[in-house]
Amino acid sequence: MVRNVSKEDLGVLSKLLGKTFKDEEVDFTLSMLDEVDEEIHSVFLVGVDRVAYEIGGEDDDADEFYCHEVLGIYTKYDDESLSHSYNEVCATAHSWHMTMFWMTWTEEKAKLLAPALIEDFENNTRYLYDITYGNVESKYKDNGEGKEKSTI
């Protein structure tokens, strides 16, 4: 089941993603993980809203959209679990506002996230990004009644 990442998950995620994360760096509302029988199948870890200077962001862009760096991605299996986590991040994004998700480009990340994220180059930095609008419907998360929403 897809759910939000919690502060308690950060220790395990640090091991899975190979780096340490501070509570204040992570947007716990947007960050999602997919777990089955308490085993993490995928993670889409998102940072807090900030101006993305690394990829050409400017302070006056802050009014146009929210900008979140993707701090890490993980998938245990080559299946659709990462897509479920990513779709929930998009569904949870700030409603009625554009939200940009970006991460520094690597071949591995590009392979995992294509075609969801687009490749671009700015300020001598190659990166992947996606801009989305929030959505009030959840496709995969528990709807509060112990059942997942239908994906039909």
C-alpha positions as a printed Julia matrix, in Angstrom:
152×3 Matrix{Float64}:
   0.0    0.0     0.0
   1.23   3.49   -0.81
   1.54   5.84    2.17
   3.31   9.02    3.21
   6.87   8.78    4.45
   7.12   9.5     8.19
   9.99  10.76   10.32
  10.36   7.26   11.71
  11.09   5.95    8.18
  14.14   8.15    7.64
  16.62   5.72    9.23
  15.57   2.88    6.93
  15.39   5.2     3.92
  18.88   6.51    4.61
  20.16   2.94    4.29
  18.14   2.25    1.13
  19.09   5.51   -0.57
  22.68   5.67    0.68
  22.55   9.11    2.3
  21.32  10.74    5.5
  18.28  13.02    5.52
  17.33  15.64    8.11
  13.69  16.03    9.13
  13.62  19.66    8.01
  14.78  18.74    4.47
  11.93  16.31    3.74
   8.39  17.21    2.71
   6.47  14.49    4.55
   3.18  15.44    2.86
   4.51  14.79   -0.64
   7.04  11.99    0.0
   5.56   8.54   -0.61
   6.54   4.92   -0.23
   4.93   1.69   -1.31
   5.19  -1.21    1.1
   3.85  -4.75    1.11
   3.9   -6.8     4.31
   6.1   -4.12    5.94
   8.68  -4.47    3.15
   9.45  -1.28    1.2
   9.03  -1.81   -2.54
   9.55   1.79   -3.67
  10.23   5.29   -2.38
   9.81   8.74   -3.9
  11.39  11.11   -1.35
  10.69  14.81   -1.91
  12.38  17.84   -0.36
  10.71  20.94    1.0
   9.7   23.76   -1.35
  12.67  25.96   -2.28
  14.03  27.95   -5.2
  16.02  25.61   -7.44
  19.04  27.82   -8.08
  20.99  24.8    -9.36
  18.79  24.55  -12.44
  18.29  28.25  -13.14
  15.53  29.07  -10.66
  15.12  32.7    -9.62
  13.52  34.27   -6.56
  10.75  35.84   -8.64
   9.76  32.35   -9.91
   8.62  31.43   -6.39
   5.17  32.95   -6.96
   4.54  30.91  -10.1
   4.95  27.38   -8.76
   6.18  25.24   -5.9
   9.58  23.68   -6.56
  10.63  20.44   -4.85
  13.9   18.58   -5.31
  13.53  14.81   -5.43
  15.93  13.75   -2.68
  15.91  10.1    -3.6
  14.14   7.31   -5.43
  14.24   3.6    -4.78
  12.6    0.54   -6.22
  13.22  -2.99   -5.04
  11.74  -4.64   -8.11
  11.42  -3.57  -11.71
   7.65  -3.22  -11.51
   5.02  -0.52  -11.3
   5.49   0.19   -7.58
   7.62   3.3    -8.22
   4.95   4.59  -10.62
   2.33   4.17   -7.87
   4.48   6.19   -5.43
   5.16   8.88   -8.02
   1.48   9.13   -9.01
   0.56   9.64   -5.35
   3.15  12.41   -5.05
   1.51  14.11   -8.04
  -1.98  13.58   -6.62
  -0.91  15.13   -3.31
   0.83  18.11   -4.94
  -0.49  21.55   -4.13
  -3.97  21.75   -5.65
  -4.58  24.48   -8.22
  -0.88  25.4    -8.31
   1.88  24.13  -10.54
   4.44  22.02   -8.74
   7.86  21.25  -10.19
   9.73  18.12   -9.14
  13.38  17.94  -10.2
  16.53  15.92   -9.58
  20.07  15.87  -10.88
  20.37  13.6   -13.91
  21.99  10.17  -13.82
  21.56   7.35  -16.31
  20.02   5.13  -13.62
  17.48   7.79  -12.58
  16.65   8.6   -16.21
  15.98   4.93  -16.92
  13.72   4.54  -13.86
  11.78   7.78  -14.32
  11.4    8.03  -18.09
   8.85   8.82  -19.41
   7.46  10.49  -16.23
  10.22  13.08  -15.93
  11.76  15.11  -18.76
  15.48  15.62  -19.31
  16.81  19.2   -19.5
  20.06  21.16  -19.19
  20.53  24.53  -17.45
  23.51  26.29  -15.83
  25.81  23.4   -16.79
  23.53  21.01  -14.87
  21.69  18.15  -16.52
  18.49  17.33  -14.64
  15.15  15.53  -14.79
  11.92  17.37  -14.06
   8.16  17.25  -14.17
   5.59  19.98  -13.61
   2.17  18.91  -12.41
  -1.05  20.21  -10.92
  -2.38  18.73   -7.71
  -5.26  16.31   -7.83
  -7.74  15.55   -5.07
  -8.26  11.91   -6.08
  -5.93   9.24   -4.78
  -5.43   6.22   -7.04
  -3.45   3.97   -4.72
  -3.46   5.26   -1.14
  -5.8    3.99    1.53
  -8.99   6.08    1.44
  -9.48   5.96    5.21
 -11.74   2.91    5.19
  -8.95   0.35    4.98
  -9.48  -0.15    1.24
  -7.47   1.11   -1.67
  -9.24   3.2    -4.26
 -10.07   1.58   -7.53
  -7.57   2.16  -10.3
 -10.27   1.77  -12.98
